Amino acid sequence: EARGLLEEMILAGLTPNMASCNAALCAAKAAGRWQEAEELLEKMQRLGLQPDAQSFTAAIGACANCGRWEEALQMLRRAEMETTPDNICWAAALGALERCGRW
Protein backbone atom coordinates (compact mmCIF):
# COMPACT_ATOMS: atom_id res chain seq x y z
CA GLU A 1 0.00 0.00 0.00
CA ALA A 2 2.89 2.37 0.65
CA ARG A 3 4.13 1.72 -2.86
CA GLY A 4 0.64 2.57 -4.09
CA LEU A 5 0.81 5.91 -2.32
CA LEU A 6 4.05 6.70 -4.13
CA GLU A 7 2.27 5.98 -7.40
CA GLU A 8 -0.58 8.27 -6.35
CA MET A 9 1.94 11.01 -5.61
CA ILE A 10 3.31 10.70 -9.12
CA LEU A 11 -0.17 10.71 -10.66
CA ALA A 12 -0.95 13.85 -8.64
CA GLY A 13 2.05 15.54 -10.24
CA LEU A 14 4.32 15.28 -7.21
CA THR A 15 7.78 13.82 -7.31
CA PRO A 16 8.65 11.45 -4.47
CA ASN A 17 11.78 12.48 -2.58
CA MET A 18 14.18 10.60 -0.31
CA ALA A 19 11.92 11.02 2.71
CA SER A 20 8.84 9.61 1.00
CA CYS A 21 10.78 6.75 -0.60
CA ASN A 22 12.52 5.84 2.65
CA ALA A 23 9.15 5.93 4.43
CA ALA A 24 7.80 3.46 1.85
CA LEU A 25 10.88 1.27 2.37
CA CYS A 26 10.28 1.32 6.13
CA ALA A 27 6.69 0.23 5.50
CA ALA A 28 7.97 -2.64 3.34
CA LYS A 29 10.36 -3.57 6.14
CA ALA A 30 7.58 -3.59 8.74
CA ALA A 31 5.45 -5.78 6.47
CA GLY A 32 8.37 -8.08 5.65
CA ARG A 33 7.97 -7.42 1.93
CA TRP A 34 11.55 -7.83 0.79
CA GLN A 35 10.75 -8.02 -2.92
CA GLU A 36 8.78 -4.80 -2.71
CA ALA A 37 11.72 -3.16 -0.93
CA GLU A 38 14.01 -4.25 -3.74
CA GLU A 39 11.58 -2.84 -6.31
CA LEU A 40 11.44 0.44 -4.39
CA LEU A 41 15.23 0.75 -4.52
CA GLU A 42 15.04 0.37 -8.30
CA LYS A 43 12.20 2.88 -8.52
CA MET A 44 14.26 5.41 -6.55
CA GLN A 45 17.01 5.19 -9.14
CA ARG A 46 14.52 5.60 -11.98
CA LEU A 47 13.31 8.76 -10.21
CA GLY A 48 16.88 10.04 -10.09
CA LEU A 49 17.30 9.38 -6.36
CA GLN A 50 20.35 7.55 -5.06
CA PRO A 51 19.37 5.15 -2.26
CA ASP A 52 21.28 6.00 0.89
CA ALA A 53 22.31 4.00 3.96
CA GLN A 54 18.83 4.46 5.47
CA SER A 55 17.25 3.10 2.27
CA PHE A 56 19.44 0.01 2.31
CA THR A 57 18.98 -0.50 6.05
CA ALA A 58 15.22 -0.69 5.55
CA ALA A 59 15.58 -3.05 2.58
CA ILE A 60 17.95 -5.29 4.55
CA GLY A 61 15.47 -5.26 7.44
CA ALA A 62 12.68 -6.33 5.08
CA CYS A 63 14.81 -9.29 4.02
CA ALA A 64 15.59 -10.13 7.64
CA ASN A 65 11.91 -10.06 8.60
CA CYS A 66 11.25 -12.75 5.98
CA GLY A 67 14.20 -14.95 6.87
CA ARG A 68 15.93 -14.03 3.60
CA TRP A 69 19.49 -13.74 4.89
CA GLU A 70 21.09 -14.29 1.47
CA GLU A 71 19.12 -11.41 0.00
CA ALA A 72 20.01 -9.28 3.05
CA LEU A 73 23.69 -9.87 2.35
CA GLN A 74 23.19 -9.08 -1.33
CA MET A 75 21.58 -5.79 -0.32
CA LEU A 76 24.55 -5.02 1.92
CA ARG A 77 26.97 -5.73 -0.94
CA ARG A 78 24.92 -3.52 -3.22
CA ALA A 79 24.95 -0.78 -0.58
CA GLU A 80 28.73 -1.02 -0.46
CA MET A 81 28.86 -0.36 -4.21
CA GLU A 82 26.30 2.44 -4.29
CA THR A 83 26.76 4.32 -1.01
CA THR A 84 28.60 4.11 2.29
CA PRO A 85 26.73 1.74 4.63
CA ASP A 86 26.69 3.04 8.18
CA ASN A 87 26.81 1.06 11.43
CA ILE A 88 23.04 0.67 11.44
CA CYS A 89 23.10 -0.83 7.95
CA TRP A 90 25.78 -3.32 8.98
CA ALA A 91 23.85 -4.12 12.17
CA ALA A 92 20.73 -4.85 10.11
CA ALA A 93 22.68 -7.36 8.02
CA LEU A 94 24.15 -8.95 11.15
CA GLY A 95 20.65 -9.10 12.61
CA ALA A 96 19.40 -10.90 9.51
CA LEU A 97 22.09 -13.53 9.94
CA GLU A 98 21.30 -13.90 13.63
CA ARG A 99 17.56 -14.26 13.03
CA CYS A 100 18.18 -16.98 10.50
CA GLY A 101 20.61 -18.92 12.69
CA ARG A 102 23.55 -18.12 10.41
CA TRP A 103 25.71 -16.63 13.13
C-alpha positions as a LaTeX table, in Angstrom:
\begin{tabular}{lrrr}
\hline
Residue & $x$ (\AA) & $y$ (\AA) & $z$ (\AA) \\
\hline
Glu1 & 0.00 & 0.00 & 0.00 \\
Ala2 & 2.89 & 2.37 & 0.65 \\
Arg3 & 4.13 & 1.72 & $-2.86$ \\
Gly4 & 0.64 & 2.57 & $-4.09$ \\
Leu5 & 0.81 & 5.91 & $-2.32$ \\
Leu6 & 4.05 & 6.70 & $-4.13$ \\
Glu7 & 2.27 & 5.98 & $-7.40$ \\
Glu8 & $-0.58$ & 8.27 & $-6.35$ \\
Met9 & 1.94 & 11.01 & $-5.61$ \\
Ile10 & 3.31 & 10.70 & $-9.12$ \\
Leu11 & $-0.17$ & 10.71 & $-10.66$ \\
Ala12 & $-0.95$ & 13.85 & $-8.64$ \\
Gly13 & 2.05 & 15.54 & $-10.24$ \\
Leu14 & 4.32 & 15.28 & $-7.21$ \\
Thr15 & 7.78 & 13.82 & $-7.31$ \\
Pro16 & 8.65 & 11.45 & $-4.47$ \\
Asn17 & 11.78 & 12.48 & $-2.58$ \\
Met18 & 14.18 & 10.60 & $-0.31$ \\
Ala19 & 11.92 & 11.02 & 2.71 \\
Ser20 & 8.84 & 9.61 & 1.00 \\
Cys21 & 10.78 & 6.75 & $-0.60$ \\
Asn22 & 12.52 & 5.84 & 2.65 \\
Ala23 & 9.15 & 5.93 & 4.43 \\
Ala24 & 7.80 & 3.46 & 1.85 \\
Leu25 & 10.88 & 1.27 & 2.37 \\
Cys26 & 10.28 & 1.32 & 6.13 \\
Ala27 & 6.69 & 0.23 & 5.50 \\
Ala28 & 7.97 & $-2.64$ & 3.34 \\
Lys29 & 10.36 & $-3.57$ & 6.14 \\
Ala30 & 7.58 & $-3.59$ & 8.74 \\
Ala31 & 5.45 & $-5.78$ & 6.47 \\
Gly32 & 8.37 & $-8.08$ & 5.65 \\
Arg33 & 7.97 & $-7.42$ & 1.93 \\
Trp34 & 11.55 & $-7.83$ & 0.79 \\
Gln35 & 10.75 & $-8.02$ & $-2.92$ \\
Glu36 & 8.78 & $-4.80$ & $-2.71$ \\
Ala37 & 11.72 & $-3.16$ & $-0.93$ \\
Glu38 & 14.01 & $-4.25$ & $-3.74$ \\
Glu39 & 11.58 & $-2.84$ & $-6.31$ \\
Leu40 & 11.44 & 0.44 & $-4.39$ \\
Leu41 & 15.23 & 0.75 & $-4.52$ \\
Glu42 & 15.04 & 0.37 & $-8.30$ \\
Lys43 & 12.20 & 2.88 & $-8.52$ \\
Met44 & 14.26 & 5.41 & $-6.55$ \\
Gln45 & 17.01 & 5.19 & $-9.14$ \\
Arg46 & 14.52 & 5.60 & $-11.98$ \\
Leu47 & 13.31 & 8.76 & $-10.21$ \\
Gly48 & 16.88 & 10.04 & $-10.09$ \\
Leu49 & 17.30 & 9.38 & $-6.36$ \\
Gln50 & 20.35 & 7.55 & $-5.06$ \\
Pro51 & 19.37 & 5.15 & $-2.26$ \\
Asp52 & 21.28 & 6.00 & 0.89 \\
Ala53 & 22.31 & 4.00 & 3.96 \\
Gln54 & 18.83 & 4.46 & 5.47 \\
Ser55 & 17.25 & 3.10 & 2.27 \\
Phe56 & 19.44 & 0.01 & 2.31 \\
Thr57 & 18.98 & $-0.50$ & 6.05 \\
Ala58 & 15.22 & $-0.69$ & 5.55 \\
Ala59 & 15.58 & $-3.05$ & 2.58 \\
Ile60 & 17.95 & $-5.29$ & 4.55 \\
Gly61 & 15.47 & $-5.26$ & 7.44 \\
Ala62 & 12.68 & $-6.33$ & 5.08 \\
Cys63 & 14.81 & $-9.29$ & 4.02 \\
Ala64 & 15.59 & $-10.13$ & 7.64 \\
Asn65 & 11.91 & $-10.06$ & 8.60 \\
Cys66 & 11.25 & $-12.75$ & 5.98 \\
Gly67 & 14.20 & $-14.95$ & 6.87 \\
Arg68 & 15.93 & $-14.03$ & 3.60 \\
Trp69 & 19.49 & $-13.74$ & 4.89 \\
Glu70 & 21.09 & $-14.29$ & 1.47 \\
Glu71 & 19.12 & $-11.41$ & 0.00 \\
Ala72 & 20.01 & $-9.28$ & 3.05 \\
Leu73 & 23.69 & $-9.87$ & 2.35 \\
Gln74 & 23.19 & $-9.08$ & $-1.33$ \\
Met75 & 21.58 & $-5.79$ & $-0.32$ \\
Leu76 & 24.55 & $-5.02$ & 1.92 \\
Arg77 & 26.97 & $-5.73$ & $-0.94$ \\
Arg78 & 24.92 & $-3.52$ & $-3.22$ \\
Ala79 & 24.95 & $-0.78$ & $-0.58$ \\
Glu80 & 28.73 & $-1.02$ & $-0.46$ \\
Met81 & 28.86 & $-0.36$ & $-4.21$ \\
Glu82 & 26.30 & 2.44 & $-4.29$ \\
Thr83 & 26.76 & 4.32 & $-1.01$ \\
Thr84 & 28.60 & 4.11 & 2.29 \\
Pro85 & 26.73 & 1.74 & 4.63 \\
Asp86 & 26.69 & 3.04 & 8.18 \\
Asn87 & 26.81 & 1.06 & 11.43 \\
Ile88 & 23.04 & 0.67 & 11.44 \\
Cys89 & 23.10 & $-0.83$ & 7.95 \\
Trp90 & 25.78 & $-3.32$ & 8.98 \\
Ala91 & 23.85 & $-4.12$ & 12.17 \\
Ala92 & 20.73 & $-4.85$ & 10.11 \\
Ala93 & 22.68 & $-7.36$ & 8.02 \\
Leu94 & 24.15 & $-8.95$ & 11.15 \\
Gly95 & 20.65 & $-9.10$ & 12.61 \\
Ala96 & 19.40 & $-10.90$ & 9.51 \\
Leu97 & 22.09 & $-13.53$ & 9.94 \\
Glu98 & 21.30 & $-13.90$ & 13.63 \\
Arg99 & 17.56 & $-14.26$ & 13.03 \\
Cys100 & 18.18 & $-16.98$ & 10.50 \\
Gly101 & 20.61 & $-18.92$ & 12.69 \\
Arg102 & 23.55 & $-18.12$ & 10.41 \\
Trp103 & 25.71 & $-16.63$ & 13.13 \\
\hline
\end{tabular}
